[in-house]
Amino acid sequence: MATIPGGAFSDFIFGTSAGDYIIASTGNDTVSGASGDDILLGGDGDDLLNGGSHNDRLFGEEGDDQLLGGSGDDLLDGGTGRDTLSGGAGNDLLRGGMGDDLLAGGAGDDTLDGGEGQDALLGGAGQDLLTGGTGDDTLAGDAGDDTLQGGDGDDQLFGGAGDDLILGGAGDDTIDGGAGDDVIYGGAGNDLVVFSGGGDVVMDFSDGDMLQISRNMDGVELTSAEDVMGFASDLGAAGTLIEFGEGNSLLLHGVAYDDLAGDPSRFFSIV
């Protein structure tokens, strides 16, 4: 593995066809690993690191950095600063670190961890694991059967297509499972769960949470919260099942039918 050091200024550094170890040092550097399994260190400054092909490890370190994994199974670590990480093709691991970061997994089964700050995470294609960490984060699974974990803070979580597992964590979260049959845990806080179709299960719906239901779903038109109870069935200890037909249903696990029927507008809103 060739070791290529940068200088004290803003450098353009290009790796070889083999695996390289590139230390950009200070300055706002542009680094390309080319082919091979490369290790790229940004150092101080606002750097652009491009891993290229193969399985690369990119570390932004200080500054507001942009990290591009390219093809291969890559590790991208933003470090401090407001970083942008793009995994590209392959099964990638993206860690935002400190700061308000943007992480995009791309194709493949990716793992994204926002870390500290108010981060935005996009899984892309594949079965991805997204963890917001601390801060008020935005997580979008996109395509695939994804797992989204909001962590601390008032997070926004969007499952997208696929059968997703969504865990809001602490805070007042907004959770939209999207298409597919999703399992949702709101966690602590007063959460808003958005439903517009699919077969979803809400495991911990409780007083203080709100279920926002689409007004029109495959021939069903709702005008009020009271209308929802017309589609609800009492399952006893299992909770309340709301079936709108055409495969669209909600199971509120452990929630008593009578509690919902007593004041539907306390639990449901129609949009």
Secondary structure as a PSIPRED ss2 file (coil, helix, strand):
# PSIPRED VFORMAT (PSIPRED V4.0)

   1 M C   1.000  0.000  0.000
   2 A E   0.000  0.000  1.000
   3 T E   0.000  0.000  1.000
   4 I E   0.000  0.000  1.000
   5 P E   0.000  0.000  1.000
   6 G C   1.000  0.000  0.000
   7 G C   1.000  0.000  0.000
   8 A C   1.000  0.000  0.000
   9 F C   1.000  0.000  0.000
  10 S C   1.000  0.000  0.000
  11 D C   1.000  0.000  0.000
  12 F E   0.000  0.000  1.000
  13 I E   0.000  0.000  1.000
  14 F E   0.000  0.000  1.000
  15 G C   1.000  0.000  0.000
  16 T C   1.000  0.000  0.000
  17 S C   1.000  0.000  0.000
  18 A C   1.000  0.000  0.000
  19 G C   1.000  0.000  0.000
  20 D E   0.000  0.000  1.000
  21 Y E   0.000  0.000  1.000
  22 I E   0.000  0.000  1.000
  23 I E   0.000  0.000  1.000
  24 A C   1.000  0.000  0.000
  25 S C   1.000  0.000  0.000
  26 T C   1.000  0.000  0.000
  27 G C   1.000  0.000  0.000
  28 N C   1.000  0.000  0.000
  29 D C   1.000  0.000  0.000
  30 T E   0.000  0.000  1.000
  31 V E   0.000  0.000  1.000
  32 S E   0.000  0.000  1.000
  33 G C   1.000  0.000  0.000
  34 A C   1.000  0.000  0.000
  35 S C   1.000  0.000  0.000
  36 G C   1.000  0.000  0.000
  37 D C   1.000  0.000  0.000
  38 D C   1.000  0.000  0.000
  39 I E   0.000  0.000  1.000
  40 L E   0.000  0.000  1.000
  41 L E   0.000  0.000  1.000
  42 G C   1.000  0.000  0.000
  43 G C   1.000  0.000  0.000
  44 D C   1.000  0.000  0.000
  45 G C   1.000  0.000  0.000
  46 D C   1.000  0.000  0.000
  47 D C   1.000  0.000  0.000
  48 L E   0.000  0.000  1.000
  49 L E   0.000  0.000  1.000
  50 N E   0.000  0.000  1.000
  51 G C   1.000  0.000  0.000
  52 G C   1.000  0.000  0.000
  53 S C   1.000  0.000  0.000
  54 H C   1.000  0.000  0.000
  55 N C   1.000  0.000  0.000
  56 D C   1.000  0.000  0.000
  57 R E   0.000  0.000  1.000
  58 L E   0.000  0.000  1.000
  59 F E   0.000  0.000  1.000
  60 G C   1.000  0.000  0.000
  61 E C   1.000  0.000  0.000
  62 E C   1.000  0.000  0.000
  63 G C   1.000  0.000  0.000
  64 D C   1.000  0.000  0.000
  65 D C   1.000  0.000  0.000
  66 Q E   0.000  0.000  1.000
  67 L E   0.000  0.000  1.000
  68 L E   0.000  0.000  1.000
  69 G C   1.000  0.000  0.000
  70 G C   1.000  0.000  0.000
  71 S C   1.000  0.000  0.000
  72 G C   1.000  0.000  0.000
  73 D C   1.000  0.000  0.000
  74 D C   1.000  0.000  0.000
  75 L E   0.000  0.000  1.000
  76 L E   0.000  0.000  1.000
  77 D E   0.000  0.000  1.000
  78 G C   1.000  0.000  0.000
  79 G C   1.000  0.000  0.000
  80 T C   1.000  0.000  0.000
  81 G C   1.000  0.000  0.000
  82 R C   1.000  0.000  0.000
  83 D C   1.000  0.000  0.000
  84 T E   0.000  0.000  1.000
  85 L E   0.000  0.000  1.000
  86 S E   0.000  0.000  1.000
  87 G C   1.000  0.000  0.000
  88 G C   1.000  0.000  0.000
  89 A C   1.000  0.000  0.000
  90 G C   1.000  0.000  0.000
  91 N C   1.000  0.000  0.000
  92 D C   1.000  0.000  0.000
  93 L E   0.000  0.000  1.000
  94 L E   0.000  0.000  1.000
  95 R E   0.000  0.000  1.000
  96 G C   1.000  0.000  0.000
  97 G C   1.000  0.000  0.000
  98 M C   1.000  0.000  0.000
  99 G C   1.000  0.000  0.000
 100 D C   1.000  0.000  0.000
 101 D C   1.000  0.000  0.000
 102 L E   0.000  0.000  1.000
 103 L E   0.000  0.000  1.000
 104 A E   0.000  0.000  1.000
 105 G C   1.000  0.000  0.000
 106 G C   1.000  0.000  0.000
 107 A C   1.000  0.000  0.000
 108 G C   1.000  0.000  0.000
 109 D C   1.000  0.000  0.000
 110 D C   1.000  0.000  0.000
 111 T E   0.000  0.000  1.000
 112 L E   0.000  0.000  1.000
 113 D E   0.000  0.000  1.000
 114 G C   1.000  0.000  0.000
 115 G C   1.000  0.000  0.000
 116 E C   1.000  0.000  0.000
 117 G C   1.000  0.000  0.000
 118 Q C   1.000  0.000  0.000
 119 D C   1.000  0.000  0.000
 120 A E   0.000  0.000  1.000
 121 L E   0.000  0.000  1.000
 122 L E   0.000  0.000  1.000
 123 G C   1.000  0.000  0.000
 124 G C   1.000  0.000  0.000
 125 A C   1.000  0.000  0.000
 126 G C   1.000  0.000  0.000
 127 Q C   1.000  0.000  0.000
 128 D C   1.000  0.000  0.000
 129 L E   0.000  0.000  1.000
 130 L E   0.000  0.000  1.000
 131 T E   0.000  0.000  1.000
 132 G C   1.000  0.000  0.000
 133 G C   1.000  0.000  0.000
 134 T C   1.000  0.000  0.000
 135 G C   1.000  0.000  0.000
 136 D C   1.000  0.000  0.000
 137 D C   1.000  0.000  0.000
 138 T E   0.000  0.000  1.000
 139 L E   0.000  0.000  1.000
 140 A E   0.000  0.000  1.000
 141 G C   1.000  0.000  0.000
 142 D C   1.000  0.000  0.000
 143 A C   1.000  0.000  0.000
 144 G C   1.000  0.000  0.000
 145 D C   1.000  0.000  0.000
 146 D C   1.000  0.000  0.000
 147 T E   0.000  0.000  1.000
 148 L E   0.000  0.000  1.000
 149 Q E   0.000  0.000  1.000
 150 G C   1.000  0.000  0.000
 151 G C   1.000  0.000  0.000
 152 D C   1.000  0.000  0.000
 153 G C   1.000  0.000  0.000
 154 D C   1.000  0.000  0.000
 155 D C   1.000  0.000  0.000
 156 Q E   0.000  0.000  1.000
 157 L E   0.000  0.000  1.000
 158 F E   0.000  0.000  1.000
 159 G C   1.000  0.000  0.000
 160 G C   1.000  0.000  0.000
 161 A C   1.000  0.000  0.000
 162 G C   1.000  0.000  0.000
 163 D C   1.000  0.000  0.000
 164 D C   1.000  0.000  0.000
 165 L E   0.000  0.000  1.000
 166 I E   0.000  0.000  1.000
 167 L E   0.000  0.000  1.000
 168 G C   1.000  0.000  0.000
 169 G C   1.000  0.000  0.000
 170 A C   1.000  0.000  0.000
 171 G C   1.000  0.000  0.000
 172 D C   1.000  0.000  0.000
 173 D C   1.000  0.000  0.000
 174 T E   0.000  0.000  1.000
 175 I E   0.000  0.000  1.000
 176 D E   0.000  0.000  1.000
 177 G C   1.000  0.000  0.000
 178 G C   1.000  0.000  0.000
 179 A C   1.000  0.000  0.000
 180 G C   1.000  0.000  0.000
 181 D C   1.000  0.000  0.000
 182 D C   1.000  0.000  0.000
 183 V E   0.000  0.000  1.000
 184 I E   0.000  0.000  1.000
 185 Y E   0.000  0.000  1.000
 186 G C   1.000  0.000  0.000
 187 G C   1.000  0.000  0.000
 188 A C   1.000  0.000  0.000
 189 G C   1.000  0.000  0.000
 190 N C   1.000  0.000  0.000
 191 D C   1.000  0.000  0.000
 192 L E   0.000  0.000  1.000
 193 V E   0.000  0.000  1.000
 194 V E   0.000  0.000  1.000
 195 F E   0.000  0.000  1.000
 196 S C   1.000  0.000  0.000
 197 G C   1.000  0.000  0.000
 198 G C   1.000  0.000  0.000
 199 G E   0.000  0.000  1.000
 200 D E   0.000  0.000  1.000
 201 V E   0.000  0.000  1.000
 202 V E   0.000  0.000  1.000
 203 M C   1.000  0.000  0.000
 204 D C   1.000  0.000  0.000
 205 F C   1.000  0.000  0.000
 206 S C   1.000  0.000  0.000
 207 D C   1.000  0.000  0.000
 208 G C   1.000  0.000  0.000
 209 D C   1.000  0.000  0.000
 210 M E   0.000  0.000  1.000
 211 L E   0.000  0.000  1.000
 212 Q E   0.000  0.000  1.000
 213 I E   0.000  0.000  1.000
 214 S C   1.000  0.000  0.000
 215 R C   1.000  0.000  0.000
 216 N E   0.000  0.000  1.000
 217 M E   0.000  0.000  1.000
 218 D C   1.000  0.000  0.000
 219 G C   1.000  0.000  0.000
 220 V E   0.000  0.000  1.000
 221 E E   0.000  0.000  1.000
 222 L C   1.000  0.000  0.000
 223 T C   1.000  0.000  0.000
 224 S C   1.000  0.000  0.000
 225 A H   0.000  1.000  0.000
 226 E H   0.000  1.000  0.000
 227 D H   0.000  1.000  0.000
 228 V H   0.000  1.000  0.000
 229 M H   0.000  1.000  0.000
 230 G C   1.000  0.000  0.000
 231 F C   1.000  0.000  0.000
 232 A E   0.000  0.000  1.000
 233 S E   0.000  0.000  1.000
 234 D E   0.000  0.000  1.000
 235 L C   1.000  0.000  0.000
 236 G H   0.000  1.000  0.000
 237 A H   0.000  1.000  0.000
 238 A H   0.000  1.000  0.000
 239 G E   0.000  0.000  1.000
 240 T E   0.000  0.000  1.000
 241 L E   0.000  0.000  1.000
 242 I E   0.000  0.000  1.000
 243 E E   0.000  0.000  1.000
 244 F E   0.000  0.000  1.000
 245 G E   0.000  0.000  1.000
 246 E C   1.000  0.000  0.000
 247 G C   1.000  0.000  0.000
 248 N E   0.000  0.000  1.000
 249 S E   0.000  0.000  1.000
 250 L E   0.000  0.000  1.000
 251 L E   0.000  0.000  1.000
 252 L E   0.000  0.000  1.000
 253 H E   0.000  0.000  1.000
 254 G C   1.000  0.000  0.000
 255 V C   1.000  0.000  0.000
 256 A C   1.000  0.000  0.000
 257 Y H   0.000  1.000  0.000
 258 D H   0.000  1.000  0.000
 259 D H   0.000  1.000  0.000
 260 L H   0.000  1.000  0.000
 261 A H   0.000  1.000  0.000
 262 G H   0.000  1.000  0.000
 263 D C   1.000  0.000  0.000
 264 P H   0.000  1.000  0.000
 265 S H   0.000  1.000  0.000
 266 R H   0.000  1.000  0.000
 267 F C   1.000  0.000  0.000
 268 F E   0.000  0.000  1.000
 269 S E   0.000  0.000  1.000
 270 I E   0.000  0.000  1.000
 271 V C   1.000  0.000  0.000
